[in-house]
Amino acid sequence: MRTSRREILLLFFVMFYGTLTVTCIPQTENKQKEKTDTLMADSAQNKNEKAEELAKDLKRKGIRDERVLAAIAKIPREQFVDKSLIEYAYLDRPLPIEEGQTISQPYTVAFQTELLQLKPGEKVLEIGTGSGYQAAVLCEMGAEVYSIERYEELYLTAKETLHRLGYHPHLFFGDGYEGLPEEAPFDKILITAAPEVIPEKLKEQLSIGGRMVLPLGGRHGQKMTVVRRTGEDRYSQTTHGDFIFVPMQKGTE
């Protein structure tokens, strides 16, 4: 069987990048594997043009934090969705993943991350790892990421995906309502499912001066909410528009 020069080059890139191991601060180049011809060509060129176009689209829609946009421009979103949905990976829309959950709309990911006002090196707790895409964005921005997922299948899949792409956040299988008291306090907390009330245990794990971003409300819609801890027992709260998220649930499955 004849092997084209293009196939040899693709094999070289996969083998070369597969040998690299990094911490939560990722490699600047993207790896892509076993995807469509278009996505494979992007990988061979070390450039994800579709991710860059997505970032430009989000900027047109109002996202202003250049570090958020730069992170999204580097991350191969198709790696976080089912193979049957690859053609939709760079549309600004949520997509289904396992366990009846979703990978959030890119605008929503960017909007929540922008509200965090994240600085490099800050310690961030994410509630709801899901596909792992949001954790990858936080890693790209230089955060020390801790992330909890209540569904074991999602936890294992996200762990494999993130590690394969060179991201190494601290991942936990557990109940998001409990947080990680042994790792607290956190500079920032990001919740990617909607509780009807702000979880008290998570408020207590927020550092003084820190901020929590979450969709707050019931099944019919939520308000994107920012909670700031201003003192030992003092918090302030602001809202930032209407969103729809899956409900935040207690326990593990």
DOSEKE-431445 format. One record per residue (C-alpha): x, y, z; residue in three letters. Coordinates in steps of 0.1 Angstrom, whole numbers, padded with zeros to 4 digits, always signed. Example, Ala and Ser with C-alpha at 12.3 -4.5 7.8 and 13.67 -1.06 7.14 Angstrom:
2
+0123-0045+0078Ala +0137-0011+0071Ser 
END
This chain:
253
+0000+0000+0000Met +0014+0034-0009Arg +0017+0061+0018Thr +0014+0097+0008Ser +0038+0123+0020Arg +0009+0140+0038Arg +0001+0109+0058Glu +0037+0105+0068Ile +0038+0141+0081Leu +0005+0136+0100Leu +0020+0105+0116Leu +0051+0124+0126Phe +0031+0151+0143Phe +0009+0127+0163Val +0040+0107+0175Met +0060+0138+0184Phe +0033+0156+0204Tyr +0022+0124+0220Gly +0055+0123+0239Thr +0051+0156+0256Leu +0037+0160+0292Thr +0029+0193+0308Val +0012+0208+0338Thr -0022+0226+0339Cys -0005+0254+0318Ile -0008+0238+0284Pro +0013+0235+0252Gln +0007+0264+0227Thr +0002+0240+0198Glu -0029+0218+0194Asn -0031+0181+0188Lys -0058+0166+0168Gln -0064+0129+0160Lys -0087+0107+0140Glu -0109+0136+0128Lys -0122+0148+0095Thr -0098+0157+0067Asp -0103+0194+0074Thr -0095+0191+0111Leu -0065+0169+0104Met -0051+0195+0080Ala -0055+0221+0107Asp -0035+0198+0131Ser -0007+0193+0106Ala -0003+0230+0104Gln -0003+0235+0142Asn -0032+0259+0138Lys -0068+0256+0146Asn -0083+0281+0122Glu -0119+0272+0133Lys -0111+0279+0169Ala -0096+0313+0159Glu -0127+0321+0139Glu -0149+0312+0169Leu -0129+0336+0191Ala -0134+0364+0166Lys -0171+0357+0165Asp -0173+0359+0203Leu -0155+0392+0202Lys -0180+0405+0178Arg -0208+0394+0202Lys -0193+0414+0230Gly -0166+0394+0248Ile -0138+0418+0256Arg -0112+0399+0277Asp -0084+0392+0253Glu -0070+0364+0275Arg -0103+0346+0273Val -0105+0350+0236Leu -0069+0339+0232Ala -0076+0307+0252Ala -0106+0298+0231Ile -0087+0304+0199Ala -0062+0277+0209Lys -0085+0249+0221Ile -0097+0222+0197Pro -0134+0221+0208Arg -0141+0192+0185Glu -0120+0170+0209Gln -0146+0176+0236Phe -0177+0165+0217Val -0190+0132+0203Asp -0175+0123+0169Lys -0210+0124+0154Ser -0212+0161+0163Leu -0177+0172+0151Ile -0192+0193+0123Glu -0211+0214+0148Tyr -0181+0218+0173Ala -0174+0254+0163Tyr -0209+0267+0161Leu -0219+0290+0189Asp -0244+0266+0205Arg -0245+0240+0233Pro -0241+0203+0223Leu -0252+0172+0242Pro -0227+0150+0260Ile -0231+0119+0281Glu -0254+0116+0311Glu -0279+0141+0297Gly -0255+0169+0302Gln -0242+0195+0277Thr -0210+0212+0266Ile -0220+0249+0271Ser -0224+0273+0242Gln -0190+0289+0236Pro -0204+0324+0243Tyr -0216+0312+0277Thr -0182+0297+0285Val -0165+0330+0275Ala -0190+0351+0294Phe -0187+0332+0326Gln -0149+0332+0324Thr -0148+0369+0317Glu -0169+0375+0348Leu -0144+0356+0369Leu -0118+0383+0361Gln -0091+0356+0363Leu -0055+0363+0369Lys -0026+0339+0361Pro -0017+0317+0390Gly -0051+0321+0408Glu -0066+0290+0424Lys -0099+0282+0408Val -0126+0256+0417Leu -0149+0245+0389Glu -0181+0228+0398Ile -0192+0205+0370Gly -0162+0193+0348Thr -0186+0180+0321Gly -0167+0176+0289Ser -0136+0193+0303Gly -0137+0222+0278Tyr -0142+0249+0305Gln -0113+0235+0325Ala -0091+0237+0294Ala -0100+0274+0290Val -0090+0280+0326Leu -0058+0261+0322Cys -0049+0281+0291Glu -0053+0312+0311Met -0027+0301+0336Gly -0050+0292+0365Ala -0044+0264+0391Glu -0076+0245+0383Val -0095+0222+0406Tyr -0126+0206+0391Ser -0154+0183+0404Ile -0177+0161+0384Glu -0206+0141+0399Arg -0210+0117+0370Tyr -0182+0091+0370Glu -0184+0085+0332Glu -0179+0122+0325Leu -0151+0125+0350Tyr -0132+0097+0334Leu -0138+0109+0298Thr -0128+0145+0307Ala -0097+0133+0324Lys -0086+0113+0294Glu -0094+0141+0270Thr -0076+0168+0290Leu -0045+0147+0296His -0043+0137+0259Arg -0044+0174+0250Leu -0017+0183+0275Gly -0039+0198+0302Tyr -0034+0186+0338His -0059+0202+0362Pro -0067+0186+0395His -0098+0165+0388Leu -0122+0150+0413Phe -0152+0126+0412Phe -0176+0139+0438Gly -0205+0160+0449Asp -0201+0196+0438Gly -0223+0209+0466Tyr -0196+0198+0490Glu -0168+0215+0472Gly -0132+0207+0482Leu -0129+0220+0518Pro -0095+0203+0521Glu -0082+0224+0492Glu -0099+0257+0502Ala -0098+0286+0501Pro -0102+0294+0464Phe -0096+0327+0447Asp -0124+0320+0422Lys -0152+0295+0420Ile -0171+0288+0387Leu -0203+0267+0388Ile -0214+0253+0354Thr -0249+0240+0365Ala -0277+0259+0381Ala -0285+0257+0418Pro -0317+0273+0430Glu -0299+0288+0460Val -0262+0296+0464Ile -0245+0266+0481Pro -0234+0278+0516Glu -0204+0253+0516Lys -0191+0268+0484Leu -0194+0304+0498Lys -0174+0293+0528Glu -0146+0280+0505Gln -0142+0313+0487Leu -0113+0334+0498Ser -0120+0369+0512Ile -0118+0392+0481Gly -0126+0362+0459Gly -0156+0359+0435Arg -0179+0331+0425Met -0198+0330+0391Val -0229+0308+0388Leu -0262+0306+0370Pro -0288+0310+0398Leu -0324+0299+0395Gly -0348+0271+0386Gly -0354+0250+0356Arg -0371+0277+0336His -0342+0301+0335Gly -0315+0315+0356Gln -0297+0348+0362Lys -0259+0348+0358Met -0247+0358+0392Thr -0215+0371+0406Val -0209+0366+0444Val -0180+0385+0460Arg -0168+0377+0494Arg -0160+0411+0510Thr -0154+0399+0546Gly -0155+0369+0569Glu -0193+0368+0569Asp -0200+0395+0542Arg -0209+0389+0506Tyr -0222+0411+0478Ser -0242+0399+0448Gln -0248+0412+0412Thr -0267+0397+0382Thr -0256+0397+0346His -0284+0385+0323Gly -0306+0355+0317Asp -0293+0320+0309Phe -0305+0284+0308Ile -0283+0257+0324Phe -0290+0221+0335Val -0299+0219+0372Pro -0272+0214+0397Met -0278+0181+0415Gln -0265+0167+0448Lys -0247+0134+0452Gly -0228+0113+0426Thr -0237+0088+0399Glu 
END
